[in-house]
Amino acid sequence: MSRKVLVVGSGGREHAIVKQLAASPQQPQLFCAPGNPGTAELAANVPLSVSDFEGIASFCREQSVDLVIIGPEDPLIDGLADVLHRIDIPVFGPGATGARLEGDKEFAKQVLSTADVPSAHYHAFSTSSAALKHLDTLDMPVVVKACGAAQGKGVAVCATREEAEAHVHECLDDQRFGGAGLRILIEECLFGPELSVLVVTDGQDYCLLAPSRDHKRIGENDCGPNTGGMGAFAPVELPADLYGEIDARIVLPVLAELRRRDIPYRGVLYIGLILTESGPSVLEFNCRFGDPETQVVLPLFTGDFLEFCYQTALGNLGAYLQGLHEPGRKAPANWTGSDLTAWDRHSVVVVAAADGYPGNYLSGKAIELPSGPDDDGWIIQAGTRNEQDRLVTSGGRVLGAVGVGNDLEEARSTAYGLLGETHFEGLTYRRDIGASGEDRDAR
């Protein structure tokens, strides 16, 4: 009898996860709550909110669900995994104590400091008067961050005092980000290309998926405000010694500190890095698969993704990894789990957003998709819904065009070709995703 798997969430990340699960040779029975029109093509969408913990738990009991994969951060931070653990449902995703790494940036900084992991110097504030007084002592640029989870929009890289002051007021006085912005960090600004590293761990053993790079700003050449992510590519090619440095200097100490604090963690720990002149430094943690990084990392995954997640949820990741084949061609040394990635392939996703995003935008616009996907390119749906037998826009980031190829340019060509066949009123996208193979945002 095939395994039953529930994916919680409704965005592009969840569509990508469902797509990868559907490719499992085990032919699982898939559910997605609440899902979107894209997930509905591969799974049974379940009309449950990600915040309806009781409803999700009841569904899992009634359907005898074998595995739950939680996509978004909010249900993880609020303890959905803990609720499911209490009824003996295996979960790929940390409990509330582990998810605090994303839900509380000040706590994450404390973990980094204790583990002696490089990160930007910071101060925390809960009143604008104290924060503004501190700004008087600093040279620009600085980074101002909402301490809580704000869907990737609570971070501002401020080139001037006026910009920093404005973001302080937005968080602490205007409460633009709600409770997530009632406490803020003011950090030194670090410079260098950014890197996203997805660490999968069962609390004891771990592995690293393909390194990727997200493009967060709305405009070309990294202009304009931060977004949830406008595109990504993978793998990012690094100097040979940097693979081992990231593993030894960043990943191992962080996981050891979580164990020292008796914080159980089964799932993905997303580590956002910046590669400074003095070495890699941690920008942020996420407690789940990144979006849009998932859309480019999973197409390069070489194993049975269902079995991988299931064994991780059970605490058997080490045994699973021991049974893998030897790393493939071009696999870097000193990258734990390098045999899980097809290093001779490349992937790109370009996000199609609604005009006005990340500010106010219109929804309900009819979407015209390409004629059909193939093995090297497909559309991942995110902010979409069905309305009167039409597919229409319903979010800021509407969809993602994914291309896979033997090199980065081939993958880019496929992704942008698909996007050229995609239409809705107000469609906007960046034309430089993965163009140079690097992203030099200051953070």
C-alpha positions as CSV (number, residue, x, y, z in Angstrom):
1,M,0.0,0.0,0.0
2,S,1.4,3.4,-1.0
3,R,2.3,5.9,1.6
4,K,0.1,8.8,2.3
5,V,1.8,12.2,2.5
6,L,0.3,15.6,3.5
7,V,2.1,18.8,2.4
8,V,1.0,21.9,4.3
9,G,0.9,25.1,2.5
10,S,-0.3,26.8,-0.7
11,G,2.6,28.5,-2.4
12,G,5.2,27.8,-5.0
13,R,7.4,26.0,-2.5
14,E,4.6,23.6,-1.8
15,H,3.9,23.0,-5.5
16,A,7.6,22.2,-6.0
17,I,7.6,19.8,-3.0
18,V,4.5,18.0,-4.3
19,K,6.0,17.7,-7.8
20,Q,9.1,16.1,-6.4
21,L,7.1,13.7,-4.2
22,A,5.0,12.7,-7.2
23,A,8.1,11.6,-9.0
24,S,8.8,9.0,-6.2
25,P,8.9,5.4,-7.4
26,Q,6.7,4.6,-4.4
27,Q,3.8,6.4,-6.1
28,P,2.5,8.0,-2.9
29,Q,-1.0,9.2,-2.3
30,L,-0.5,13.0,-2.0
31,F,-2.6,15.6,-0.2
32,C,-2.0,19.4,0.1
33,A,-3.6,21.7,2.6
34,P,-4.9,24.0,1.3
35,G,-2.8,23.8,-1.9
36,N,-3.3,25.7,-5.1
37,P,-4.4,24.9,-8.7
38,G,-0.9,23.6,-9.5
39,T,-0.8,21.2,-6.6
40,A,-4.3,20.0,-7.5
41,E,-2.8,18.5,-10.7
42,L,-0.7,16.1,-8.6
43,A,-2.4,15.8,-5.2
44,A,-5.8,16.1,-3.6
45,N,-6.2,19.6,-2.2
46,V,-7.7,19.7,1.3
47,P,-9.6,22.8,2.2
48,L,-7.8,23.4,5.5
49,S,-6.0,26.5,6.6
50,V,-2.4,26.2,7.6
51,S,-3.4,27.6,11.0
52,D,-6.2,25.0,11.6
53,F,-4.0,22.7,13.7
54,E,-7.0,20.7,15.0
55,G,-8.4,20.2,11.5
56,I,-5.0,19.1,10.1
57,A,-4.5,16.7,13.0
58,S,-8.0,15.2,12.6
59,F,-7.4,14.8,8.8
60,C,-4.2,13.0,9.5
61,R,-5.9,10.6,11.9
62,E,-8.8,9.9,9.6
63,Q,-6.7,9.3,6.5
64,S,-3.9,7.5,8.4
65,V,-1.3,9.9,7.0
66,D,2.2,8.5,7.1
67,L,4.2,11.8,6.7
68,V,3.5,15.5,7.0
69,I,5.8,18.0,5.3
70,I,5.2,21.6,6.6
71,G,6.0,24.2,4.1
72,P,5.4,27.7,5.5
73,E,7.1,29.2,8.5
74,D,4.1,30.4,10.5
75,P,2.6,27.0,11.3
76,L,6.1,25.8,12.2
77,I,6.8,28.7,14.5
78,D,3.3,28.3,16.1
79,G,4.0,24.6,16.9
80,L,2.1,22.5,14.3
81,A,4.8,19.9,14.3
82,D,4.4,19.5,18.1
83,V,0.7,19.0,17.7
84,L,1.2,16.2,15.2
85,H,4.0,14.6,17.2
86,R,1.6,14.2,20.1
87,I,-0.6,12.0,17.9
88,D,2.4,10.0,16.6
89,I,2.5,11.5,13.0
90,P,6.0,11.7,11.5
91,V,6.7,15.3,10.6
92,F,9.3,16.8,8.3
93,G,9.7,20.2,10.0
94,P,10.9,21.3,13.4
95,G,8.8,21.9,16.5
96,A,8.3,25.4,17.9
97,T,11.6,25.5,19.9
98,G,13.6,24.8,16.7
99,A,11.5,27.1,14.5
100,R,12.3,29.9,16.9
101,L,15.5,30.3,14.9
102,E,13.3,32.0,12.3
103,G,10.6,33.4,14.5
104,D,13.0,35.3,16.7
105,K,16.1,36.8,15.1
106,E,17.5,38.0,18.4
107,F,17.4,34.4,19.7
108,A,19.1,33.2,16.4
109,K,21.8,35.8,17.1
110,Q,22.3,34.4,20.6
111,V,22.7,30.9,19.2
112,L,25.2,32.1,16.7
113,S,27.2,34.0,19.3
114,T,27.3,31.0,21.7
115,A,28.4,28.7,18.9
116,D,31.1,31.2,17.8
117,V,29.7,31.3,14.3
118,P,30.4,34.5,12.3
119,S,27.5,37.0,12.0
120,A,27.1,40.8,11.8
121,H,27.4,42.8,15.0
122,Y,24.0,44.0,16.2
123,H,21.9,45.7,18.9
124,A,18.2,45.0,19.6
125,F,15.5,47.6,20.4
126,S,11.8,47.7,21.2
127,T,11.4,51.5,21.2
128,S,12.0,53.9,18.3
129,S,13.6,56.5,20.6
130,A,16.3,54.1,21.7
131,A,16.9,52.8,18.2
132,L,17.2,56.3,16.7
133,K,19.6,57.3,19.4
134,H,21.8,54.3,18.5
135,L,21.7,55.3,14.9
136,D,23.4,58.5,15.8
137,T,26.5,56.5,16.7
138,L,26.7,54.5,13.4
139,D,28.1,55.1,10.0
140,M,25.8,54.2,7.1
141,P,24.9,51.8,5.6
142,V,23.2,49.7,8.2
143,V,20.6,46.9,8.2
144,V,17.4,47.2,10.1
145,K,15.4,43.9,10.7
146,A,12.1,43.1,12.2
147,C,12.9,40.4,14.8
148,G,9.9,38.2,13.9
149,A,9.0,36.4,10.6
150,A,7.8,38.9,8.1
151,Q,7.6,36.9,4.9
152,G,11.0,38.2,3.8
153,K,9.9,41.8,3.8
154,G,11.0,42.9,7.3
155,V,14.7,43.5,6.3
156,A,15.9,46.9,5.0
157,V,19.4,47.6,3.8
158,C,19.6,51.4,4.5
159,A,22.1,53.5,2.7
160,T,21.2,56.7,4.5
161,R,20.1,57.7,8.0
162,E,16.7,58.7,6.6
163,E,16.1,55.2,5.2
164,A,17.1,53.6,8.5
165,E,14.9,56.0,10.5
166,A,12.0,55.3,8.2
167,H,12.2,51.5,8.6
168,V,12.6,51.9,12.4
169,H,9.3,53.9,12.4
170,E,7.6,51.4,10.1
171,C,8.4,48.5,12.4
172,L,8.1,50.0,15.9
173,D,5.6,52.8,15.5
174,D,3.5,52.1,12.4
175,Q,3.6,48.3,13.1
176,R,3.7,47.5,9.4
177,F,4.7,44.0,10.2
178,G,2.5,43.5,13.2
179,G,3.9,41.6,16.1
180,A,6.9,40.5,14.0
181,G,8.2,44.1,14.0
182,L,7.7,45.1,17.7
183,R,11.3,44.4,18.3
184,I,14.1,45.1,15.8
185,L,17.8,44.5,15.2
186,I,20.1,47.1,13.9
187,E,23.1,45.4,12.3
188,E,26.3,46.3,10.6
189,C,26.1,46.0,6.9
190,L,28.2,43.2,5.3
191,F,29.2,43.0,1.7
192,G,29.7,40.1,-0.7
193,P,27.6,37.6,-2.7
194,E,24.9,35.8,-0.9
195,L,24.4,32.0,-0.7
196,S,21.5,29.9,0.4
197,V,22.4,26.5,2.1
198,L,19.6,24.0,2.9
199,V,20.7,21.7,5.7
200,V,18.6,18.6,6.2
201,T,18.9,17.1,9.7
202,D,17.2,14.6,12.0
203,G,18.8,16.2,15.0
204,Q,21.9,13.9,14.9
205,D,22.9,13.4,11.3
206,Y,22.7,15.9,8.5
207,C,23.4,16.6,4.8
208,L,23.6,19.6,2.6
209,L,21.6,20.1,-0.6
210,A,22.8,22.1,-3.6
211,P,23.9,25.6,-2.7
212,S,21.7,28.2,-4.4
213,R,21.4,32.0,-4.7
214,D,18.2,34.0,-4.4
215,H,17.6,37.4,-5.9
216,K,15.5,39.3,-3.3
217,R,15.1,42.8,-4.7
218,I,12.3,43.6,-7.0
219,G,14.4,45.3,-9.8
220,E,17.3,44.4,-12.1
221,N,20.8,45.0,-10.7
222,D,19.4,44.5,-7.2
223,C,17.4,47.7,-7.1
224,G,14.3,48.5,-5.1
225,P,12.7,47.0,-2.0
226,N,13.2,43.4,-0.7
227,T,10.6,40.8,-1.7
228,G,10.0,37.2,-0.9
229,G,12.4,36.4,-3.8
230,M,12.2,37.1,-7.5
231,G,14.2,34.2,-8.7
232,A,17.1,31.8,-7.9
233,F,19.6,29.5,-9.5
234,A,21.5,26.4,-8.4
235,P,24.1,25.1,-7.9
236,V,26.4,28.0,-7.1
237,E,29.9,27.1,-7.9
238,L,32.3,28.0,-5.1
239,P,36.1,27.9,-4.5
240,A,37.1,24.3,-3.5
241,D,38.1,25.2,0.0
242,L,34.9,27.1,0.7
243,Y,32.6,24.0,0.7
244,G,34.5,22.6,3.6
245,E,34.7,25.9,5.4
246,I,30.9,26.4,5.3
247,D,30.4,22.9,6.6
248,A,33.0,23.1,9.4
249,R,32.7,26.7,10.4
250,I,29.0,27.3,10.1
251,V,26.9,24.1,9.9
252,L,28.6,21.8,12.4
253,P,28.8,24.4,15.2
254,V,25.1,25.5,14.8
255,L,23.8,21.9,14.9
256,A,26.0,21.2,17.9
257,E,24.6,24.2,19.7
258,L,21.1,23.1,19.0
259,R,21.9,19.7,20.6
260,R,23.6,21.4,23.5
261,R,20.4,23.4,24.1
262,D,18.4,20.2,23.8
263,I,16.4,21.6,20.9
264,P,15.2,18.7,18.7
265,Y,15.3,19.5,15.0
266,R,14.0,17.3,12.2
267,G,13.6,19.0,8.8
268,V,15.3,21.8,6.9
269,L,17.5,24.5,8.4
270,Y,17.9,27.1,5.8
271,I,21.1,29.1,6.4
272,G,21.4,32.4,4.5
273,L,25.1,33.3,4.2
274,I,27.0,36.2,2.8
275,L,30.5,35.5,1.5
276,T,32.6,38.4,2.9
277,E,36.3,39.0,2.3
278,S,37.0,37.5,5.7
279,G,34.9,34.4,5.1
280,P,31.3,33.2,5.2
281,S,29.0,34.9,7.7
282,V,25.4,34.0,8.7
283,L,22.7,36.5,7.6
284,E,19.6,34.6,8.7
285,F,18.0,31.3,9.5
286,N,14.8,29.9,8.1
287,C,13.2,26.8,9.6
288,R,11.8,25.4,6.3
289,F,12.6,25.1,2.6
290,G,13.3,28.5,1.0
291,D,11.0,30.0,-1.6
292,P,12.0,30.2,-4.4
293,E,15.2,28.2,-3.6
294,T,13.2,25.0,-3.4
295,Q,12.1,25.4,-7.0
296,V,15.8,25.1,-8.2
297,V,17.3,22.8,-5.5
298,L,14.8,19.9,-5.8
299,P,15.1,19.5,-9.6
300,L,18.8,18.6,-8.9
301,F,18.0,16.1,-6.2
302,T,19.1,12.6,-7.3
303,G,17.3,10.3,-4.8
304,D,13.8,9.3,-3.8
305,F,12.7,12.6,-2.2
306,L,9.8,10.8,-0.4
307,E,12.0,8.3,1.3
308,F,14.6,11.0,2.1
309,C,12.0,13.1,4.0
310,Y,10.3,10.1,5.6
311,Q,13.6,8.7,7.1
312,T,14.5,12.2,8.3
313,A,11.2,12.6,10.1
314,L,11.7,9.2,11.7
315,G,15.2,10.1,12.9
316,N,16.9,7.6,10.5
317,L,18.7,10.0,8.2
318,G,22.1,8.6,8.9
319,A,21.1,5.1,7.9
320,Y,19.5,6.5,4.7
321,L,22.7,8.4,3.8
322,Q,24.9,5.3,4.3
323,G,22.9,3.5,1.6
324,L,23.5,6.1,-1.1
325,H,25.7,5.8,-4.2
326,E,29.1,7.5,-4.7
327,P,29.0,11.2,-5.5
328,G,28.6,12.0,-9.2
329,R,30.7,13.9,-11.6
330,K,31.7,17.4,-10.5
331,A,30.7,16.8,-6.9
332,P,32.7,18.9,-4.5
333,A,34.7,17.4,-1.7
334,N,33.9,18.3,1.9
335,W,30.2,18.9,1.2
336,T,28.3,16.5,3.3
337,G,25.7,14.8,1.2
338,S,27.2,15.8,-2.1
339,D,25.9,12.5,-3.6
340,L,22.3,13.9,-3.3
341,T,22.9,16.5,-6.0
342,A,23.3,16.3,-9.8
343,W,26.3,18.7,-10.0
344,D,26.5,18.5,-13.8
345,R,23.0,20.0,-14.1
346,H,21.8,23.6,-13.5
347,S,18.4,25.0,-12.7
348,V,16.9,28.5,-12.7
349,V,13.5,29.9,-11.6
350,V,12.2,33.3,-12.6
351,V,9.3,34.6,-10.6
352,A,6.4,36.3,-12.4
353,A,4.9,38.9,-10.0
354,A,1.8,41.0,-10.1
355,D,2.4,44.7,-10.9
356,G,2.9,46.7,-7.7
357,Y,4.4,43.8,-5.7
358,P,5.8,44.0,-3.0
359,G,3.4,46.8,-2.4
360,N,-0.3,46.9,-3.3
361,Y,-1.2,44.9,-6.3
362,L,-4.4,43.8,-8.2
363,S,-5.6,40.2,-8.2
364,G,-8.2,38.3,-10.3
365,K,-6.3,38.7,-13.6
366,A,-6.7,35.8,-16.1
367,I,-3.6,33.8,-16.6
368,E,-2.5,32.1,-19.8
369,L,0.1,29.4,-19.3
370,P,2.4,27.8,-21.9
371,S,1.0,24.9,-23.9
372,G,2.6,22.2,-21.7
373,P,5.6,21.3,-19.6
374,D,8.5,19.1,-20.6
375,D,11.3,17.4,-18.8
376,D,13.5,20.5,-18.8
377,G,11.0,23.3,-18.0
378,W,7.7,23.8,-16.2
379,I,5.6,26.4,-14.4
380,I,5.3,26.3,-10.6
381,Q,2.1,28.0,-9.4
382,A,2.1,30.2,-6.3
383,G,-0.4,33.0,-6.1
384,T,-3.1,31.5,-8.3
385,R,-6.7,30.4,-7.9
386,N,-9.5,29.0,-10.1
387,E,-12.4,31.4,-10.6
388,Q,-15.3,30.6,-12.9
389,D,-13.3,27.9,-14.8
390,R,-10.4,30.4,-15.3
391,L,-7.0,30.4,-13.7
392,V,-6.5,33.9,-12.2
393,T,-3.9,35.7,-10.1
394,S,-4.4,35.8,-6.3
395,G,-1.0,36.8,-4.8
396,G,2.0,39.1,-5.3
397,R,4.3,36.3,-6.5
398,V,2.0,34.6,-9.0
399,L,4.1,31.8,-10.5
400,G,7.7,30.7,-11.3
401,A,9.1,29.5,-14.6
402,V,11.7,26.8,-14.0
403,G,14.3,25.7,-16.5
404,V,16.9,22.9,-16.2
405,G,19.9,22.4,-18.4
406,N,23.5,21.2,-18.8
407,D,24.8,24.7,-18.0
408,L,23.4,27.9,-16.4
409,E,22.7,29.6,-19.7
410,E,20.7,26.7,-21.0
411,A,18.6,26.6,-17.9
412,R,18.1,30.4,-18.1
413,S,17.0,30.2,-21.7
414,T,14.4,27.5,-20.9
415,A,13.0,29.5,-17.9
416,Y,12.8,32.8,-19.8
417,G,11.3,31.0,-22.8
418,L,8.5,29.6,-20.7
419,L,7.9,33.1,-19.2
420,G,7.6,34.5,-22.7
421,E,4.7,32.2,-23.3
422,T,3.0,33.2,-20.0
423,H,0.6,36.1,-19.9
424,F,-1.5,38.0,-17.4
425,E,-2.3,41.7,-17.0
426,G,0.4,43.4,-15.0
427,L,3.0,40.5,-15.3
428,T,6.4,41.7,-14.1
429,Y,9.7,39.9,-13.7
430,R,13.4,40.4,-13.5
431,R,15.4,39.8,-16.6
432,D,18.8,39.2,-14.9
433,I,18.2,36.1,-12.7
434,G,21.4,34.1,-12.7
435,A,22.8,36.3,-15.5
436,S,26.3,36.6,-14.1
437,G,26.2,33.6,-11.8
438,E,26.5,35.8,-8.7
439,D,24.5,38.4,-6.7
440,R,26.4,41.1,-4.8
441,D,23.7,42.4,-2.5
442,A,24.9,44.3,0.6
443,R,23.3,43.0,3.8
